Amino acid sequence: MNTQEKDLSDLTPQLIDLEGWRVEVVTHYGECRRFYVGRSCGRRPVHLEVHNRRSLGGSPAEKSYRSVTRLYRR
């Protein structure tokens, strides 16, 4: 059996362990956004910005944010 380890280097460090949380972020450009933190599948996963509970996916999260605030767990 071939077991390959996942490469977690593409995950956003500020969002690690926040999967499933609704967060509010401020980008480096001063934009404020709210989303659920998701995570893609595969050998090299990325964090996803899932905009509402009915969404099936989302866009990739940025590499870093000016600030991240936890709001509540999904």
TIVO-2410 file (N, C-alpha, C; in nm, 3 decimals):
# residues 74
REC num residu      c1      c2      c3 atome chaine
REC   1      M   0.084  -0.118   0.000     N      A
REC   1      M   0.000   0.000   0.000    CA      A
REC   1      M   0.089   0.125   0.000     C      A
REC   2      N   0.061   0.216  -0.091     N      A
REC   2      N   0.139   0.338  -0.104    CA      A
REC   2      N   0.070   0.451  -0.029     C      A
REC   3      T   0.131   0.497   0.078     N      A
REC   3      T   0.072   0.608   0.154    CA      A
REC   3      T   0.159   0.731   0.135     C      A
REC   4      Q   0.101   0.832   0.073     N      A
REC   4      Q   0.174   0.956   0.049    CA      A
REC   4      Q   0.126   1.061   0.147     C      A
REC   5      E   0.220   1.135   0.200     N      A
REC   5      E   0.184   1.241   0.294    CA      A
REC   5      E   0.132   1.363   0.219     C      A
REC   6      K   0.044   1.437   0.284     N      A
REC   6      K  -0.008   1.560   0.224    CA      A
REC   6      K   0.092   1.672   0.244     C      A
REC   7      D   0.100   1.759   0.145     N      A
REC   7      D   0.183   1.879   0.152    CA      A
REC   7      D   0.093   1.993   0.197     C      A
REC   8      L   0.109   2.038   0.320     N      A
REC   8      L   0.022   2.141   0.377    CA      A
REC   8      L   0.078   2.282   0.362     C      A
REC   9      S   0.179   2.299   0.276     N      A
REC   9      S   0.245   2.428   0.263    CA      A
REC   9      S   0.158   2.536   0.200     C      A
REC  10      D   0.050   2.498   0.129     N      A
REC  10      D  -0.036   2.597   0.066    CA      A
REC  10      D  -0.150   2.644   0.156     C      A
REC  11      L  -0.161   2.590   0.277     N      A
REC  11      L  -0.264   2.636   0.370    CA      A
REC  11      L  -0.228   2.775   0.424     C      A
REC  12      T  -0.329   2.855   0.451     N      A
REC  12      T  -0.308   2.988   0.508    CA      A
REC  12      T  -0.279   2.972   0.657     C      A
REC  13      P  -0.160   3.008   0.704     N      A
REC  13      P  -0.124   2.985   0.845    CA      A
REC  13      P  -0.225   3.042   0.945     C      A
REC  14      Q  -0.284   3.158   0.916     N      A
REC  14      Q  -0.378   3.221   1.009    CA      A
REC  14      Q  -0.510   3.144   1.018     C      A
REC  15      L  -0.539   3.056   0.922     N      A
REC  15      L  -0.666   2.985   0.920    CA      A
REC  15      L  -0.654   2.839   0.963     C      A
REC  16      I  -0.534   2.794   0.995     N      A
REC  16      I  -0.516   2.656   1.040    CA      A
REC  16      I  -0.594   2.637   1.170     C      A
REC  17      D  -0.664   2.527   1.180     N      A
REC  17      D  -0.751   2.490   1.294    CA      A
REC  17      D  -0.879   2.574   1.301     C      A
REC  18      L  -0.910   2.652   1.198     N      A
REC  18      L  -1.035   2.728   1.195    CA      A
REC  18      L  -1.133   2.673   1.092     C      A
REC  19      E  -1.107   2.554   1.039     N      A
REC  19      E  -1.198   2.494   0.942    CA      A
REC  19      E  -1.335   2.476   1.008     C      A
REC  20      G  -1.439   2.522   0.939     N      A
REC  20      G  -1.575   2.514   0.993    CA      A
REC  20      G  -1.618   2.639   1.069     C      A
REC  21      W  -1.529   2.730   1.095     N      A
REC  21      W  -1.562   2.855   1.166    CA      A
REC  21      W  -1.605   2.962   1.068     C      A
REC  22      R  -1.696   3.047   1.111     N      A
REC  22      R  -1.729   3.170   1.038    CA      A
REC  22      R  -1.631   3.273   1.088     C      A
REC  23      V  -1.560   3.340   1.000     N      A
REC  23      V  -1.460   3.437   1.039    CA      A
REC  23      V  -1.483   3.569   0.967     C      A
REC  24      E  -1.429   3.674   1.023     N      A
REC  24      E  -1.425   3.804   0.956    CA      A
REC  24      E  -1.279   3.839   0.938     C      A
REC  25      V  -1.240   3.870   0.815     N      A
REC  25      V  -1.101   3.904   0.787    CA      A
REC  25      V  -1.093   4.046   0.732     C      A
REC  26      V  -0.979   4.106   0.754     N      A
REC  26      V  -0.946   4.233   0.691    CA      A
REC  26      V  -0.823   4.205   0.607     C      A
REC  27      T  -0.834   4.233   0.477     N      A
REC  27      T  -0.723   4.208   0.385    CA      A
REC  27      T  -0.617   4.317   0.400     C      A
REC  28      H  -0.506   4.296   0.335     N      A
REC  28      H  -0.399   4.396   0.338    CA      A
REC  28      H  -0.438   4.523   0.262     C      A
REC  29      Y  -0.547   4.516   0.185     N      A
REC  29      Y  -0.597   4.634   0.114    CA      A
REC  29      Y  -0.707   4.705   0.192     C      A
REC  30      G  -0.738   4.657   0.314     N      A
REC  30      G  -0.839   4.720   0.398    CA      A
REC  30      G  -0.980   4.670   0.376     C      A
REC  31      E  -0.999   4.573   0.288     N      A
REC  31      E  -1.132   4.517   0.262    CA      A
REC  31      E  -1.171   4.421   0.374     C      A
REC  32      C  -1.297   4.430   0.419     N      A
REC  32      C  -1.350   4.344   0.524    CA      A
REC  32      C  -1.442   4.240   0.461     C      A
REC  33      R  -1.420   4.111   0.493     N      A
REC  33      R  -1.503   4.002   0.438    CA      A
REC  33      R  -1.536   3.903   0.549     C      A
REC  34      R  -1.652   3.837   0.533     N      A
REC  34      R  -1.691   3.728   0.623    CA      A
REC  34      R  -1.714   3.603   0.540     C      A
REC  35      F  -1.669   3.489   0.593     N      A
REC  35      F  -1.687   3.362   0.523    CA      A
REC  35      F  -1.662   3.246   0.620     C      A
REC  36      Y  -1.708   3.128   0.578     N      A
REC  36      Y  -1.675   3.005   0.650    CA      A
REC  36      Y  -1.542   2.955   0.596     C      A
REC  37      V  -1.459   2.903   0.683     N      A
REC  37      V  -1.329   2.850   0.640    CA      A
REC  37      V  -1.349   2.704   0.600     C      A
REC  38      G  -1.314   2.675   0.476     N      A
REC  38      G  -1.318   2.538   0.426    CA      A
REC  38      G  -1.179   2.494   0.388     C      A
REC  39      R  -1.169   2.369   0.344     N      A
REC  39      R  -1.040   2.314   0.305    CA      A
REC  39      R  -1.061   2.222   0.187     C      A
REC  40      S  -0.978   2.236   0.085     N      A
REC  40      S  -0.991   2.151  -0.033    CA      A
REC  40      S  -0.932   2.013  -0.005     C      A
REC  41      C  -0.957   1.921  -0.095     N      A
REC  41      C  -0.906   1.784  -0.082    CA      A
REC  41      C  -0.780   1.769  -0.168     C      A
REC  42      G  -0.717   1.658  -0.156     N      A
REC  42      G  -0.604   1.627  -0.242    CA      A
REC  42      G  -0.472   1.629  -0.168     C      A
REC  43      R  -0.366   1.608  -0.244     N      A
REC  43      R  -0.231   1.603  -0.186    CA      A
REC  43      R  -0.181   1.739  -0.141     C      A
REC  44      R  -0.229   1.846  -0.202     N      A
REC  44      R  -0.183   1.980  -0.167    CA      A
REC  44      R  -0.304   2.070  -0.142     C      A
REC  45      P  -0.370   2.055  -0.026     N      A
REC  45      P  -0.493   2.131   0.000    CA      A
REC  45      P  -0.467   2.280   0.023     C      A
REC  46      V  -0.572   2.359   0.000     N      A
REC  46      V  -0.571   2.503   0.029    CA      A
REC  46      V  -0.694   2.535   0.111     C      A
REC  47      H  -0.691   2.645   0.184     N      A
REC  47      H  -0.811   2.691   0.253    CA      A
REC  47      H  -0.903   2.758   0.153     C      A
REC  48      L  -1.034   2.745   0.178     N      A
REC  48      L  -1.136   2.802   0.090    CA      A
REC  48      L  -1.219   2.905   0.164     C      A
REC  49      E  -1.262   3.007   0.094     N      A
REC  49      E  -1.355   3.106   0.147    CA      A
REC  49      E  -1.495   3.064   0.101     C      A
REC  50      V  -1.571   3.001   0.190     N      A
REC  50      V  -1.706   2.953   0.161    CA      A
REC  50      V  -1.802   3.060   0.210     C      A
REC  51      H  -1.878   3.120   0.119     N      A
REC  51      H  -1.952   3.241   0.152    CA      A
REC  51      H  -2.081   3.221   0.231     C      A
REC  52      N  -2.148   3.107   0.216     N      A
REC  52      N  -2.266   3.082   0.300    CA      A
REC  52      N  -2.284   2.931   0.318     C      A
REC  53      R  -2.377   2.893   0.404     N      A
REC  53      R  -2.395   2.752   0.438    CA      A
REC  53      R  -2.439   2.667   0.320     C      A
REC  54      R  -2.506   2.728   0.222     N      A
REC  54      R  -2.555   2.652   0.106    CA      A
REC  54      R  -2.449   2.635  -0.002     C      A
REC  55      S  -2.338   2.703   0.011     N      A
REC  55      S  -2.233   2.694  -0.091    CA      A
REC  55      S  -2.170   2.556  -0.092     C      A
REC  56      L  -2.140   2.507  -0.210     N      A
REC  56      L  -2.076   2.377  -0.225    CA      A
REC  56      L  -1.924   2.388  -0.231     C      A
REC  57      G  -1.874   2.507  -0.248     N      A
REC  57      G  -1.730   2.530  -0.255    CA      A
REC  57      G  -1.702   2.677  -0.236     C      A
REC  58      G  -1.582   2.715  -0.266     N      A
REC  58      G  -1.548   2.855  -0.251    CA      A
REC  58      G  -1.419   2.887  -0.324     C      A
REC  59      S  -1.381   3.012  -0.316     N      A
REC  59      S  -1.257   3.053  -0.380    CA      A
REC  59      S  -1.141   3.031  -0.283     C      A
REC  60      P  -1.021   3.014  -0.336     N      A
REC  60      P  -0.905   2.995  -0.247    CA      A
REC  60      P  -0.883   3.116  -0.157     C      A
REC  61      A  -0.846   3.089  -0.034     N      A
REC  61      A  -0.818   3.197   0.061    CA      A
REC  61      A  -0.684   3.262   0.025     C      A
REC  62      E  -0.666   3.384   0.069     N      A
REC  62      E  -0.540   3.454   0.046    CA      A
REC  62      E  -0.432   3.392   0.135     C      A
REC  63      K  -0.307   3.421   0.105     N      A
REC  63      K  -0.195   3.366   0.181    CA      A
REC  63      K  -0.184   3.427   0.321     C      A
REC  64      S  -0.228   3.551   0.336     N      A
REC  64      S  -0.227   3.614   0.469    CA      A
REC  64      S  -0.330   3.727   0.471     C      A
REC  65      Y  -0.369   3.764   0.592     N      A
REC  65      Y  -0.465   3.872   0.614    CA      A
REC  65      Y  -0.409   3.967   0.718     C      A
REC  66      R  -0.458   4.090   0.716     N      A
REC  66      R  -0.417   4.186   0.818    CA      A
REC  66      R  -0.468   4.141   0.955     C      A
REC  67      S  -0.595   4.093   0.958     N      A
REC  67      S  -0.650   4.040   1.083    CA      A
REC  67      S  -0.755   3.934   1.053     C      A
REC  68      V  -0.770   3.841   1.147     N      A
REC  68      V  -0.871   3.735   1.140    CA      A
REC  68      V  -0.942   3.729   1.274     C      A
REC  69      T  -1.076   3.738   1.271     N      A
REC  69      T  -1.157   3.732   1.392    CA      A
REC  69      T  -1.252   3.616   1.383     C      A
REC  70      R  -1.251   3.529   1.483     N      A
REC  70      R  -1.347   3.416   1.488    CA      A
REC  70      R  -1.483   3.472   1.526     C      A
REC  71      L  -1.586   3.428   1.455     N      A
REC  71      L  -1.722   3.471   1.488    CA      A
REC  71      L  -1.799   3.359   1.558     C      A
REC  72      Y  -1.818   3.247   1.493     N      A
REC  72      Y  -1.885   3.132   1.554    CA      A
REC  72      Y  -1.856   3.007   1.472     C      A
REC  73      R  -1.879   2.894   1.535     N      A
REC  73      R  -1.855   2.765   1.469    CA      A
REC  73      R  -1.978   2.727   1.391     C      A
REC  74      R  -1.960   2.668   1.275     N      A
REC  74      R  -2.068   2.626   1.186    CA      A
REC  74      R  -2.155   2.520   1.247     C      A
***
